Amino acid sequence: MEAAVKKDFEFEQKLKMVDEMLEKYRGQRGALLQALQEAQGIVGYLPLEVQKKVAEALNITLSEVYSTITFYSFFNLKPRGKYQIRVCLGTACYVKGANKVLDRLEKELGIKVGDTTDDAKFSLDACRCVGACGLAPTIIINDEVYGRLTPDKVPEILQKYE
């Protein structure tokens, strides 16, 4: 119970920070991307409460906000883990076994692509070419690139983040 109250308080504090940030964009319809990026930076994702605040501040519809969020892959509608794992499924990585690395990650983490672990530690996503074809197959955890992977290397890599 105490953890839930603390979490609610922290979320409310973040919403206040979003309100303060949005003041500089009030009425500026063209500032949608900037406002969403900053809001996500504060909250970590873009829940409905934040979407409504952005729409109101910029004087646009909620559907405009939502369609922009869902169009761009860098916006998140769900909370993301502390460590965001992206598995490259570009041609070079796929040919060299990225799908097997992805399968192992799903097994080890107990989640599917697009999900976050219950402890909010890891999020798992698949992406197209990350520009590291010479290291195929690759994954990126936050900003750290891991290349020339095999499924057997996955547990060792994850252990670094425990």
VMD Tcl script that builds the backbone (N, CA, C; Angstrom):
set m [mol new atoms 486]
animate dup $m
set s [atomselect $m all]
$s set {name element resname resid chain x y z} {
  {N N MET 1 A 0.824 -1.199 0.000}
  {CA C MET 1 A 0.000 0.000 0.000}
  {C C MET 1 A 0.868 1.263 0.000}
  {N N GLU 2 A 1.888 1.273 0.852}
  {CA C GLU 2 A 2.757 2.437 0.963}
  {C C GLU 2 A 3.475 2.727 -0.355}
  {N N ALA 3 A 3.900 1.682 -1.048}
  {CA C ALA 3 A 4.582 1.851 -2.336}
  {C C ALA 3 A 3.638 2.455 -3.368}
  {N N ALA 4 A 2.373 2.039 -3.351}
  {CA C ALA 4 A 1.392 2.567 -4.298}
  {C C ALA 4 A 1.146 4.053 -4.049}
  {N N VAL 5 A 1.061 4.444 -2.795}
  {CA C VAL 5 A 0.861 5.854 -2.448}
  {C C VAL 5 A 2.056 6.677 -2.912}
  {N N LYS 6 A 3.257 6.167 -2.684}
  {CA C LYS 6 A 4.472 6.860 -3.117}
  {C C LYS 6 A 4.493 6.994 -4.635}
  {N N LYS 7 A 4.108 5.922 -5.331}
  {CA C LYS 7 A 4.091 5.936 -6.791}
  {C C LYS 7 A 3.089 6.967 -7.308}
  {N N ASP 8 A 1.894 7.013 -6.696}
  {CA C ASP 8 A 0.884 7.993 -7.094}
  {C C ASP 8 A 1.389 9.414 -6.866}
  {N N PHE 9 A 2.042 9.638 -5.738}
  {CA C PHE 9 A 2.579 10.960 -5.425}
  {C C PHE 9 A 3.630 11.365 -6.458}
  {N N GLU 10 A 4.528 10.440 -6.783}
  {CA C GLU 10 A 5.569 10.726 -7.776}
  {C C GLU 10 A 4.953 11.043 -9.131}
  {N N PHE 11 A 3.907 10.290 -9.507}
  {CA C PHE 11 A 3.240 10.533 -10.787}
  {C C PHE 11 A 2.594 11.919 -10.790}
  {N N GLU 12 A 1.947 12.285 -9.701}
  {CA C GLU 12 A 1.318 13.607 -9.601}
  {C C GLU 12 A 2.371 14.709 -9.699}
  {N N GLN 13 A 3.518 14.498 -9.094}
  {CA C GLN 13 A 4.610 15.476 -9.181}
  {C C GLN 13 A 5.075 15.627 -10.630}
  {N N LYS 14 A 5.173 14.516 -11.323}
  {CA C LYS 14 A 5.588 14.557 -12.728}
  {C C LYS 14 A 4.550 15.276 -13.579}
  {N N LEU 15 A 3.268 15.066 -13.280}
  {CA C LEU 15 A 2.214 15.770 -14.020}
  {C C LEU 15 A 2.316 17.279 -13.808}
  {N N LYS 16 A 2.661 17.700 -12.605}
  {CA C LYS 16 A 2.854 19.128 -12.339}
  {C C LYS 16 A 4.023 19.669 -13.156}
  {N N MET 17 A 5.082 18.874 -13.268}
  {CA C MET 17 A 6.236 19.287 -14.070}
  {C C MET 17 A 5.848 19.409 -15.541}
  {N N VAL 18 A 4.991 18.508 -16.015}
  {CA C VAL 18 A 4.506 18.581 -17.397}
  {C C VAL 18 A 3.712 19.868 -17.590}
  {N N ASP 19 A 2.836 20.186 -16.636}
  {CA C ASP 19 A 2.063 21.432 -16.717}
  {C C ASP 19 A 2.985 22.640 -16.839}
  {N N GLU 20 A 4.013 22.673 -16.013}
  {CA C GLU 20 A 4.961 23.791 -16.046}
  {C C GLU 20 A 5.682 23.859 -17.389}
  {N N MET 21 A 6.109 22.716 -17.892}
  {CA C MET 21 A 6.813 22.669 -19.173}
  {C C MET 21 A 5.915 23.148 -20.303}
  {N N LEU 22 A 4.643 22.753 -20.271}
  {CA C LEU 22 A 3.715 23.082 -21.358}
  {C C LEU 22 A 3.419 24.573 -21.458}
  {N N GLU 23 A 3.647 25.312 -20.395}
  {CA C GLU 23 A 3.370 26.753 -20.431}
  {C C GLU 23 A 4.129 27.447 -21.561}
  {N N LYS 24 A 5.338 27.015 -21.829}
  {CA C LYS 24 A 6.126 27.680 -22.879}
  {C C LYS 24 A 5.602 27.365 -24.279}
  {N N TYR 25 A 4.758 26.337 -24.399}
  {CA C TYR 25 A 4.208 25.962 -25.701}
  {C C TYR 25 A 2.726 26.311 -25.844}
  {N N ARG 26 A 2.128 26.904 -24.819}
  {CA C ARG 26 A 0.687 27.159 -24.810}
  {C C ARG 26 A 0.234 27.838 -26.102}
  {N N GLY 27 A -0.750 27.203 -26.762}
  {CA C GLY 27 A -1.337 27.741 -27.985}
  {C C GLY 27 A -0.502 27.541 -29.241}
  {N N GLN 28 A 0.645 26.909 -29.129}
  {CA C GLN 28 A 1.524 26.714 -30.290}
  {C C GLN 28 A 1.302 25.326 -30.889}
  {N N ARG 29 A 0.394 25.244 -31.820}
  {CA C ARG 29 A 0.045 23.954 -32.427}
  {C C ARG 29 A 1.262 23.258 -33.039}
  {N N GLY 30 A 2.193 24.015 -33.559}
  {CA C GLY 30 A 3.370 23.450 -34.212}
  {C C GLY 30 A 4.413 22.896 -33.257}
  {N N ALA 31 A 4.165 23.010 -31.976}
  {CA C ALA 31 A 5.138 22.548 -30.982}
  {C C ALA 31 A 4.816 21.153 -30.462}
  {N N LEU 32 A 3.952 20.433 -31.158}
  {CA C LEU 32 A 3.494 19.137 -30.659}
  {C C LEU 32 A 4.644 18.159 -30.419}
  {N N LEU 33 A 5.514 17.977 -31.392}
  {CA C LEU 33 A 6.611 17.016 -31.221}
  {C C LEU 33 A 7.524 17.390 -30.057}
  {N N GLN 34 A 7.873 18.662 -29.967}
  {CA C GLN 34 A 8.740 19.092 -28.871}
  {C C GLN 34 A 8.061 18.860 -27.523}
  {N N ALA 35 A 6.786 19.214 -27.442}
  {CA C ALA 35 A 6.055 19.053 -26.182}
  {C C ALA 35 A 5.963 17.581 -25.791}
  {N N LEU 36 A 5.689 16.718 -26.762}
  {CA C LEU 36 A 5.598 15.286 -26.467}
  {C C LEU 36 A 6.947 14.724 -26.029}
  {N N GLN 37 A 8.015 15.137 -26.702}
  {CA C GLN 37 A 9.346 14.652 -26.321}
  {C C GLN 37 A 9.697 15.078 -24.902}
  {N N GLU 38 A 9.408 16.320 -24.571}
  {CA C GLU 38 A 9.723 16.794 -23.226}
  {C C GLU 38 A 8.843 16.119 -22.180}
  {N N ALA 39 A 7.571 15.939 -22.506}
  {CA C ALA 39 A 6.657 15.277 -21.564}
  {C C ALA 39 A 7.104 13.841 -21.313}
  {N N GLN 40 A 7.486 13.143 -22.375}
  {CA C GLN 40 A 7.962 11.770 -22.205}
  {C C GLN 40 A 9.262 11.747 -21.402}
  {N N GLY 41 A 10.093 12.741 -21.584}
  {CA C GLY 41 A 11.319 12.836 -20.797}
  {C C GLY 41 A 11.039 12.995 -19.310}
  {N N ILE 42 A 9.953 13.652 -18.988}
  {CA C ILE 42 A 9.580 13.866 -17.586}
  {C C ILE 42 A 8.913 12.628 -16.992}
  {N N VAL 43 A 7.914 12.099 -17.693}
  {CA C VAL 43 A 7.097 11.008 -17.151}
  {C C VAL 43 A 7.669 9.634 -17.491}
  {N N GLY 44 A 8.359 9.545 -18.633}
  {CA C GLY 44 A 8.919 8.261 -19.064}
  {C C GLY 44 A 8.101 7.592 -20.143}
  {N N TYR 45 A 6.864 8.023 -20.291}
  {CA C TYR 45 A 5.960 7.538 -21.330}
  {C C TYR 45 A 4.827 8.551 -21.443}
  {N N LEU 46 A 3.837 8.286 -22.310}
  {CA C LEU 46 A 2.782 9.269 -22.556}
  {C C LEU 46 A 1.395 8.694 -22.263}
  {N N PRO 47 A 1.039 8.610 -20.979}
  {CA C PRO 47 A -0.285 8.100 -20.624}
  {C C PRO 47 A -1.376 9.096 -21.028}
  {N N LEU 48 A -2.613 8.660 -20.962}
  {CA C LEU 48 A -3.751 9.480 -21.368}
  {C C LEU 48 A -3.773 10.830 -20.651}
  {N N GLU 49 A -3.456 10.858 -19.368}
  {CA C GLU 49 A -3.459 12.117 -18.617}
  {C C GLU 49 A -2.520 13.144 -19.246}
  {N N VAL 50 A -1.359 12.693 -19.671}
  {CA C VAL 50 A -0.382 13.584 -20.297}
  {C C VAL 50 A -0.871 14.001 -21.682}
  {N N GLN 51 A -1.424 13.069 -22.428}
  {CA C GLN 51 A -1.945 13.390 -23.758}
  {C C GLN 51 A -3.004 14.488 -23.679}
  {N N LYS 52 A -3.893 14.385 -22.701}
  {CA C LYS 52 A -4.949 15.393 -22.529}
  {C C LYS 52 A -4.353 16.756 -22.204}
  {N N LYS 53 A -3.347 16.780 -21.354}
  {CA C LYS 53 A -2.698 18.040 -20.986}
  {C C LYS 53 A -2.038 18.689 -22.204}
  {N N VAL 54 A -1.379 17.884 -23.026}
  {CA C VAL 54 A -0.724 18.404 -24.229}
  {C C VAL 54 A -1.769 18.955 -25.194}
  {N N ALA 55 A -2.833 18.207 -25.418}
  {CA C ALA 55 A -3.891 18.650 -26.334}
  {C C ALA 55 A -4.488 19.978 -25.871}
  {N N GLU 56 A -4.779 20.066 -24.595}
  {CA C GLU 56 A -5.371 21.295 -24.053}
  {C C GLU 56 A -4.415 22.479 -24.189}
  {N N ALA 57 A -3.155 22.274 -23.837}
  {CA C ALA 57 A -2.177 23.366 -23.877}
  {C C ALA 57 A -1.938 23.873 -25.295}
  {N N LEU 58 A -1.912 22.954 -26.253}
  {CA C LEU 58 A -1.615 23.348 -27.634}
  {C C LEU 58 A -2.869 23.683 -28.431}
  {N N ASN 59 A -4.025 23.531 -27.783}
  {CA C ASN 59 A -5.308 23.809 -28.430}
  {C C ASN 59 A -5.518 22.940 -29.673}
  {N N ILE 60 A -5.261 21.636 -29.502}
  {CA C ILE 60 A -5.495 20.664 -30.564}
  {C C ILE 60 A -6.319 19.515 -29.986}
  {N N THR 61 A -6.794 18.645 -30.858}
  {CA C THR 61 A -7.627 17.541 -30.386}
  {C C THR 61 A -6.765 16.420 -29.805}
  {N N LEU 62 A -7.386 15.667 -28.932}
  {CA C LEU 62 A -6.718 14.504 -28.352}
  {C C LEU 62 A -6.351 13.505 -29.445}
  {N N SER 63 A -7.193 13.380 -30.467}
  {CA C SER 63 A -6.890 12.434 -31.552}
  {C C SER 63 A -5.653 12.864 -32.340}
  {N N GLU 64 A -5.407 14.172 -32.464}
  {CA C GLU 64 A -4.182 14.639 -33.126}
  {C C GLU 64 A -2.954 14.238 -32.311}
  {N N VAL 65 A -3.059 14.372 -31.010}
  {CA C VAL 65 A -1.952 13.996 -30.129}
  {C C VAL 65 A -1.704 12.496 -30.235}
  {N N TYR 66 A -2.770 11.722 -30.119}
  {CA C TYR 66 A -2.647 10.261 -30.154}
  {C C TYR 66 A -2.096 9.780 -31.496}
  {N N SER 67 A -2.581 10.343 -32.596}
  {CA C SER 67 A -2.101 9.885 -33.909}
  {C C SER 67 A -0.622 10.206 -34.094}
  {N N THR 68 A -0.160 11.297 -33.532}
  {CA C THR 68 A 1.262 11.637 -33.610}
  {C C THR 68 A 2.089 10.662 -32.775}
  {N N ILE 69 A 1.608 10.362 -31.577}
  {CA C ILE 69 A 2.324 9.423 -30.703}
  {C C ILE 69 A 2.446 8.056 -31.360}
  {N N THR 70 A 1.375 7.586 -31.959}
  {CA C THR 70 A 1.398 6.244 -32.548}
  {C C THR 70 A 2.116 6.212 -33.895}
  {N N PHE 71 A 2.297 7.356 -34.535}
  {CA C PHE 71 A 3.023 7.401 -35.805}
  {C C PHE 71 A 4.523 7.249 -35.583}
  {N N TYR 72 A 5.044 7.890 -34.566}
  {CA C TYR 72 A 6.484 7.880 -34.311}
  {C C TYR 72 A 6.858 6.770 -33.333}
  {N N SER 73 A 7.858 5.986 -33.697}
  {CA C SER 73 A 8.236 4.828 -32.881}
  {C C SER 73 A 8.935 5.200 -31.573}
  {N N PHE 74 A 9.418 6.425 -31.456}
  {CA C PHE 74 A 10.146 6.790 -30.245}
  {C C PHE 74 A 9.245 7.258 -29.107}
  {N N PHE 75 A 7.938 7.310 -29.347}
  {CA C PHE 75 A 7.008 7.642 -28.265}
  {C C PHE 75 A 6.440 6.360 -27.685}
  {N N ASN 76 A 6.207 6.355 -26.385}
  {CA C ASN 76 A 5.707 5.170 -25.690}
  {C C ASN 76 A 4.392 5.462 -24.986}
  {N N LEU 77 A 3.433 4.571 -25.183}
  {CA C LEU 77 A 2.141 4.684 -24.509}
  {C C LEU 77 A 2.125 3.928 -23.187}
  {N N LYS 78 A 3.088 3.052 -23.005}
  {CA C LYS 78 A 3.173 2.254 -21.783}
  {C C LYS 78 A 4.497 2.559 -21.092}
  {N N PRO 79 A 4.530 2.382 -19.772}
  {CA C PRO 79 A 5.806 2.588 -19.067}
  {C C PRO 79 A 6.885 1.669 -19.637}
  {N N ARG 80 A 8.074 2.175 -19.729}
  {CA C ARG 80 A 9.192 1.410 -20.260}
  {C C ARG 80 A 10.121 1.035 -19.116}
  {N N GLY 81 A 10.882 -0.015 -19.344}
  {CA C GLY 81 A 11.817 -0.474 -18.336}
  {C C GLY 81 A 13.013 0.444 -18.201}
  {N N LYS 82 A 13.722 0.274 -17.114}
  {CA C LYS 82 A 14.951 1.029 -16.879}
  {C C LYS 82 A 15.943 0.760 -18.002}
  {N N TYR 83 A 15.959 -0.492 -18.467}
  {CA C TYR 83 A 16.846 -0.886 -19.560}
  {C C TYR 83 A 15.993 -1.254 -20.771}
  {N N GLN 84 A 16.166 -0.499 -21.848}
  {CA C GLN 84 A 15.407 -0.757 -23.063}
  {C C GLN 84 A 16.281 -1.537 -24.036}
  {N N ILE 85 A 15.831 -2.737 -24.332}
  {CA C ILE 85 A 16.577 -3.626 -25.219}
  {C C ILE 85 A 15.948 -3.568 -26.602}
  {N N ARG 86 A 16.761 -3.236 -27.599}
  {CA C ARG 86 A 16.296 -3.233 -28.986}
  {C C ARG 86 A 17.088 -4.289 -29.753}
  {N N VAL 87 A 16.373 -5.194 -30.378}
  {CA C VAL 87 A 16.993 -6.250 -31.171}
  {C C VAL 87 A 16.893 -5.849 -32.633}
  {N N CYS 88 A 18.029 -5.766 -33.306}
  {CA C CYS 88 A 18.025 -5.421 -34.723}
  {C C CYS 88 A 17.567 -6.625 -35.536}
  {N N LEU 89 A 16.541 -6.404 -36.351}
  {CA C LEU 89 A 16.059 -7.446 -37.259}
  {C C LEU 89 A 16.256 -7.028 -38.713}
  {N N GLY 90 A 17.219 -6.136 -38.937}
  {CA C GLY 90 A 17.576 -5.768 -40.302}
  {C C GLY 90 A 18.122 -6.985 -41.030}
  {N N THR 91 A 18.292 -6.881 -42.318}
  {CA C THR 91 A 18.668 -8.027 -43.145}
  {C C THR 91 A 19.925 -8.737 -42.647}
  {N N ALA 92 A 21.016 -7.997 -42.444}
  {CA C ALA 92 A 22.272 -8.633 -42.021}
  {C C ALA 92 A 22.103 -9.347 -40.684}
  {N N CYS 93 A 21.450 -8.703 -39.747}
  {CA C CYS 93 A 21.259 -9.312 -38.423}
  {C C CYS 93 A 20.326 -10.515 -38.504}
  {N N TYR 94 A 19.272 -10.387 -39.280}
  {CA C TYR 94 A 18.312 -11.484 -39.390}
  {C C TYR 94 A 18.972 -12.725 -39.989}
  {N N VAL 95 A 19.737 -12.509 -41.072}
  {CA C VAL 95 A 20.411 -13.621 -41.746}
  {C C VAL 95 A 21.394 -14.315 -40.803}
  {N N LYS 96 A 21.977 -13.547 -39.887}
  {CA C LYS 96 A 22.971 -14.125 -38.968}
  {C C LYS 96 A 22.378 -14.585 -37.637}
  {N N GLY 97 A 21.045 -14.679 -37.562}
  {CA C GLY 97 A 20.423 -15.305 -36.397}
  {C C GLY 97 A 19.798 -14.401 -35.358}
  {N N ALA 98 A 19.464 -13.171 -35.714}
  {CA C ALA 98 A 18.857 -12.256 -34.743}
  {C C ALA 98 A 17.549 -12.800 -34.181}
  {N N ASN 99 A 16.802 -13.530 -35.004}
  {CA C ASN 99 A 15.532 -14.084 -34.517}
  {C C ASN 99 A 15.757 -15.072 -33.371}
  {N N LYS 100 A 16.856 -15.811 -33.419}
  {CA C LYS 100 A 17.166 -16.753 -32.335}
  {C C LYS 100 A 17.599 -16.007 -31.070}
  {N N VAL 101 A 18.325 -14.913 -31.254}
  {CA C VAL 101 A 18.714 -14.073 -30.115}
  {C C VAL 101 A 17.458 -13.472 -29.480}
  {N N LEU 102 A 16.538 -13.007 -30.317}
  {CA C LEU 102 A 15.282 -12.452 -29.821}
  {C C LEU 102 A 14.482 -13.500 -29.048}
  {N N ASP 103 A 14.397 -14.701 -29.590}
  {CA C ASP 103 A 13.690 -15.786 -28.892}
  {C C ASP 103 A 14.292 -16.028 -27.507}
  {N N ARG 104 A 15.610 -16.009 -27.424}
  {CA C ARG 104 A 16.281 -16.249 -26.139}
  {C C ARG 104 A 16.009 -15.106 -25.158}
  {N N LEU 105 A 16.020 -13.880 -25.665}
  {CA C LEU 105 A 15.703 -12.736 -24.808}
  {C C LEU 105 A 14.287 -12.847 -24.257}
  {N N GLU 106 A 13.338 -13.203 -25.120}
  {CA C GLU 106 A 11.949 -13.368 -24.672}
  {C C GLU 106 A 11.856 -14.444 -23.591}
  {N N LYS 107 A 12.579 -15.527 -23.796}
  {CA C LYS 107 A 12.561 -16.628 -22.827}
  {C C LYS 107 A 13.181 -16.194 -21.495}
  {N N GLU 108 A 14.339 -15.566 -21.557}
  {CA C GLU 108 A 15.045 -15.156 -20.340}
  {C C GLU 108 A 14.271 -14.099 -19.549}
  {N N LEU 109 A 13.653 -13.172 -20.261}
  {CA C LEU 109 A 12.949 -12.073 -19.603}
  {C C LEU 109 A 11.500 -12.410 -19.263}
  {N N GLY 110 A 10.955 -13.416 -19.942}
  {CA C GLY 110 A 9.561 -13.785 -19.712}
  {C C GLY 110 A 8.571 -12.790 -20.291}
  {N N ILE 111 A 8.987 -12.074 -21.343}
  {CA C ILE 111 A 8.109 -11.103 -22.003}
  {C C ILE 111 A 8.233 -11.247 -23.513}
  {N N LYS 112 A 7.316 -10.621 -24.222}
  {CA C LYS 112 A 7.340 -10.585 -25.682}
  {C C LYS 112 A 7.763 -9.188 -26.137}
  {N N VAL 113 A 8.039 -9.062 -27.421}
  {CA C VAL 113 A 8.390 -7.771 -28.011}
  {C C VAL 113 A 7.280 -6.762 -27.709}
  {N N GLY 114 A 7.681 -5.578 -27.302}
  {CA C GLY 114 A 6.730 -4.520 -26.975}
  {C C GLY 114 A 6.331 -4.480 -25.513}
  {N N ASP 115 A 6.782 -5.470 -24.737}
  {CA C ASP 115 A 6.403 -5.552 -23.327}
  {C C ASP 115 A 7.538 -5.106 -22.408}
  {N N THR 116 A 7.166 -4.940 -21.144}
  {CA C THR 116 A 8.103 -4.571 -20.087}
  {C C THR 116 A 7.964 -5.583 -18.962}
  {N N THR 117 A 9.072 -5.954 -18.350}
  {CA C THR 117 A 9.017 -6.910 -17.239}
  {C C THR 117 A 8.215 -6.321 -16.079}
  {N N ASP 118 A 7.644 -7.193 -15.270}
  {CA C ASP 118 A 6.810 -6.757 -14.144}
  {C C ASP 118 A 7.547 -5.844 -13.175}
  {N N ASP 119 A 8.858 -6.038 -13.048}
  {CA C ASP 119 A 9.631 -5.196 -12.134}
  {C C ASP 119 A 10.101 -3.888 -12.787}
  {N N ALA 120 A 9.643 -3.652 -14.031}
  {CA C ALA 120 A 9.979 -2.437 -14.791}
  {C C ALA 120 A 11.480 -2.292 -15.028}
  {N N LYS 121 A 12.170 -3.405 -15.046}
  {CA C LYS 121 A 13.614 -3.367 -15.266}
  {C C LYS 121 A 13.961 -3.376 -16.757}
  {N N PHE 122 A 13.272 -4.225 -17.535}
  {CA C PHE 122 A 13.594 -4.370 -18.955}
  {C C PHE 122 A 12.367 -4.163 -19.837}
  {N N SER 123 A 12.580 -3.505 -20.971}
  {CA C SER 123 A 11.602 -3.451 -22.053}
  {C C SER 123 A 12.270 -4.072 -23.263}
  {N N LEU 124 A 11.486 -4.761 -24.078}
  {CA C LEU 124 A 12.038 -5.462 -25.239}
  {C C LEU 124 A 11.350 -4.991 -26.506}
  {N N ASP 125 A 12.145 -4.568 -27.475}
  {CA C ASP 125 A 11.623 -4.117 -28.760}
  {C C ASP 125 A 12.466 -4.676 -29.890}
  {N N ALA 126 A 11.837 -4.815 -31.032}
  {CA C ALA 126 A 12.542 -5.184 -32.259}
  {C C ALA 126 A 12.592 -3.938 -33.127}
  {N N CYS 127 A 13.664 -3.795 -33.884}
  {CA C CYS 127 A 13.782 -2.643 -34.764}
  {C C CYS 127 A 14.463 -3.072 -36.059}
  {N N ARG 128 A 14.465 -2.188 -37.004}
  {CA C ARG 128 A 15.169 -2.449 -38.253}
  {C C ARG 128 A 16.585 -1.907 -38.122}
  {N N CYS 129 A 17.340 -1.976 -39.148}
  {CA C CYS 129 A 18.778 -1.708 -39.139}
  {C C CYS 129 A 19.221 -0.597 -38.178}
  {N N VAL 130 A 20.191 -0.930 -37.337}
  {CA C VAL 130 A 20.760 0.046 -36.401}
  {C C VAL 130 A 22.109 0.566 -36.900}
  {N N GLY 131 A 22.506 0.149 -38.095}
  {CA C GLY 131 A 23.739 0.650 -38.683}
  {C C GLY 131 A 25.003 -0.027 -38.189}
  {N N ALA 132 A 24.860 -1.211 -37.626}
  {CA C ALA 132 A 26.029 -1.947 -37.132}
  {C C ALA 132 A 26.097 -3.306 -37.820}
  {N N CYS 133 A 25.876 -3.315 -39.120}
  {CA C CYS 133 A 25.784 -4.564 -39.884}
  {C C CYS 133 A 27.038 -5.423 -39.771}
  {N N GLY 134 A 28.187 -4.805 -39.628}
  {CA C GLY 134 A 29.433 -5.550 -39.493}
  {C C GLY 134 A 29.526 -6.326 -38.192}
  {N N LEU 135 A 28.651 -6.013 -37.246}
  {CA C LEU 135 A 28.639 -6.693 -35.946}
  {C C LEU 135 A 27.463 -7.657 -35.816}
  {N N ALA 136 A 26.759 -7.896 -36.897}
  {CA C ALA 136 A 25.522 -8.686 -36.863}
  {C C ALA 136 A 25.730 -10.067 -36.255}
  {N N PRO 137 A 24.713 -10.531 -35.513}
  {CA C PRO 137 A 23.500 -9.823 -35.088}
  {C C PRO 137 A 23.768 -8.953 -33.861}
  {N N THR 138 A 23.012 -7.853 -33.760}
  {CA C THR 138 A 23.242 -6.904 -32.678}
  {C C THR 138 A 21.985 -6.636 -31.860}
  {N N ILE 139 A 22.221 -6.248 -30.613}
  {CA C ILE 139 A 21.173 -5.676 -29.778}
  {C C ILE 139 A 21.744 -4.403 -29.172}
  {N N ILE 140 A 20.854 -3.519 -28.780}
  {CA C ILE 140 A 21.258 -2.304 -28.085}
  {C C ILE 140 A 20.493 -2.270 -26.771}
  {N N ILE 141 A 21.211 -2.099 -25.679}
  {CA C ILE 141 A 20.587 -1.920 -24.372}
  {C C ILE 141 A 20.906 -0.495 -23.948}
  {N N ASN 142 A 19.855 0.318 -23.896}
  {CA C ASN 142 A 19.985 1.764 -23.740}
  {C C ASN 142 A 20.927 2.257 -24.837}
  {N N ASP 143 A 22.130 2.666 -24.538}
  {CA C ASP 143 A 23.030 3.142 -25.591}
  {C C ASP 143 A 24.212 2.212 -25.833}
  {N N GLU 144 A 24.200 1.045 -25.227}
  {CA C GLU 144 A 25.305 0.084 -25.346}
  {C C GLU 144 A 25.001 -0.931 -26.445}
  {N N VAL 145 A 25.905 -1.041 -27.427}
  {CA C VAL 145 A 25.721 -1.973 -28.543}
  {C C VAL 145 A 26.450 -3.281 -28.239}
  {N N TYR 146 A 25.757 -4.386 -28.453}
  {CA C TYR 146 A 26.343 -5.721 -28.305}
  {C C TYR 146 A 26.248 -6.410 -29.654}
  {N N GLY 147 A 27.384 -6.865 -30.173}
  {CA C GLY 147 A 27.399 -7.476 -31.489}
  {C C GLY 147 A 27.965 -8.877 -31.508}
  {N N ARG 148 A 27.833 -9.479 -32.696}
  {CA C ARG 148 A 28.280 -10.857 -32.932}
  {C C ARG 148 A 27.686 -11.797 -31.882}
  {N N LEU 149 A 26.396 -11.659 -31.699}
  {CA C LEU 149 A 25.714 -12.397 -30.637}
  {C C LEU 149 A 25.280 -13.784 -31.056}
  {N N THR 150 A 25.161 -14.620 -30.052}
  {CA C THR 150 A 24.515 -15.922 -30.183}
  {C C THR 150 A 23.506 -15.992 -29.040}
  {N N PRO 151 A 22.515 -16.860 -29.152}
  {CA C PRO 151 A 21.558 -16.989 -28.047}
  {C C PRO 151 A 22.233 -17.317 -26.715}
  {N N ASP 152 A 23.330 -18.049 -26.755}
  {CA C ASP 152 A 24.022 -18.429 -25.524}
  {C C ASP 152 A 24.667 -17.246 -24.794}
  {N N LYS 153 A 24.899 -16.146 -25.492}
  {CA C LYS 153 A 25.505 -14.971 -24.862}
  {C C LYS 153 A 24.482 -14.109 -24.122}
  {N N VAL 154 A 23.202 -14.339 -24.376}
  {CA C VAL 154 A 22.145 -13.498 -23.801}
  {C C VAL 154 A 22.159 -13.476 -22.272}
  {N N PRO 155 A 22.190 -14.623 -21.579}
  {CA C PRO 155 A 22.174 -14.570 -20.110}
  {C C PRO 155 A 23.336 -13.768 -19.521}
  {N N GLU 156 A 24.505 -13.927 -20.098}
  {CA C GLU 156 A 25.688 -13.204 -19.612}
  {C C GLU 156 A 25.509 -11.694 -19.766}
  {N N ILE 157 A 24.939 -11.276 -20.887}
  {CA C ILE 157 A 24.705 -9.846 -21.112}
  {C C ILE 157 A 23.673 -9.320 -20.122}
  {N N LEU 158 A 22.578 -10.041 -19.952}
  {CA C LEU 158 A 21.526 -9.595 -19.032}
  {C C LEU 158 A 22.033 -9.504 -17.598}
  {N N GLN 159 A 22.953 -10.370 -17.243}
  {CA C GLN 159 A 23.498 -10.394 -15.884}
  {C C GLN 159 A 24.182 -9.072 -15.531}
  {N N LYS 160 A 24.720 -8.387 -16.529}
  {CA C LYS 160 A 25.374 -7.099 -16.295}
  {C C LYS 160 A 24.395 -6.047 -15.781}
  {N N TYR 161 A 23.115 -6.274 -16.008}
  {CA C TYR 161 A 22.094 -5.290 -15.650}
  {C C TYR 161 A 21.277 -5.701 -14.434}
  {N N GLU 162 A 21.703 -6.747 -13.764}
  {CA C GLU 162 A 20.963 -7.213 -12.570}
  {C C GLU 162 A 21.242 -6.348 -11.371}
}
mol reanalyze $m
mol bondsrecalc $m
mol representation Tube
mol addrep $m
